[in-house]
């Protein structure tokens, strides 16, 4: 617990690496669970609650941090619900790899916020990242767009929409977590999990989806999704990111989309062309450039 509470630069980097590797399993769990996009989002949050609340108890933290924090947590939960719902549906339409890579275009949402709201200086990395990302996106999606199925086109649009909601969630989460120690960070994650569980539950009901889980194996995948990806990964990344330089964070967090793409190929074996692979490599390069385009003194964060 002391390493997580105050890891230092070396262990901080290791925590972020471990968290990124764990979270790369997220889309795999979504597909293997066998439930709808909205139901998998609900169970991710609901099943993570006992572990998060137990961690909060162990650290001696308190859940209620005031009306202001609760209001920010509610806004974060709305963005997070939209993020998870769109992303999960894109995973089911595109597969874990492409959906996660396109969802990580959130770095450009964060970059745009930094430039236009925080008036951060536009760096050469960011200028280069924009055309590179467009080229990569075209190679992945554009060439086959006119002949692709409606499901593929919808999946791409949902994945890119995910990037907007994901970026907004990260910005709100960063606002929440900035001034808190480990206990406060866990408390905020607990509050977000409670509120997101409630909201995603209403989404399941409102969309006409079912809460039904096919069987014990599906429960196992949903439990792994909640504990490994929502609890362990988020705590590791939250604890280590403050002790890791922005450039290293940007590079390390590429393990998430890269890992998801590799899991997709080895587990689900989708048809992949050389052009698609080239587009993936170029897009990952653009994401890296975008995620490391902050000025030297500016902290970078991801979810």
Steps between C-alpha positions, in 0.01 A plus 500: 500500500791737569630450145158592359463793740842650420668297223769745387615534137619140442209315657259764368598412145460129576152561644389682184639218283316237703178703493516550123556126443208409725266750337588373152293191589181711530360450148581128513286461812219698332486260205541179704235601756224442245277782626389823333713814486294682762478196730878446494545866597256454788670187632847653465398772741270300729745214556788738566319670787562244780876495429524880480300549820717241675815684388349824626438333838858365513651842429278670757342733247145632504258479208326835539729788409237773467233616257753654262687171458172314463388739225829461313476123544150505350624689194794259471259206525283632217805530274626161615165333426497644148864398456446139609172455313637630168831318540343165592266517202792586268694203644215267408488648147872546424678266738715586804805624309366761259235626743763566768746663260235739366372570852849616594460798270395656831854637516399754236199604709738562790742682271221723365390583855858587594546728199163678487405512871830489687686685222779247498765564236448299181802272461652352183399155626132598504520666158655182358259269683186640333579417133664172603184397686285583196721285277485211747123532540454498122710185460303322772150614404490731199615267224230242576233749616282488185497119491489440875192375679269733689624338821861590420411861419290536815780342704753754371269791576428367850872445569584855395207628709648302789817706466302818575321356806820333622698822468232693687496239776878516540488879530228488766676219688823697499314797648369272776826322580750787492482606864440161666725236655452126436200477736328789322575354157346167598199682649447686172523176301245346739258788454540489121443123504182535708355772278605332175346172617169679552514685166606196296220304668250753366665476156451121499133541592440793263662326202298184553811289564507223757696463822506124442842331500530179291678290764782449748771558238350838409492595869868409520586729208288783639663461841846506342403809301390682815783400734794496259410790272287730714660453842859378472594677174347835595660505844843406359483770232362762740777426751787492253413770250596791728853358534559440128598760239236591238703358210543166678132494592403556137725218383401258777126553455537392136519152652122517537402525129802294390415229753132502401595463132735210577239326719246547220728335241601204717163431664241592236717478184326770292600547134775764491657642183844652458337839438304474825815407691683797347210724601512363855873570530462854361199571723682377812789727407260794472341415835844491659593837349172648619533358851852642541432841349469678834764742618774359727342620823148387425364179643338246274223266608289226350225263597 
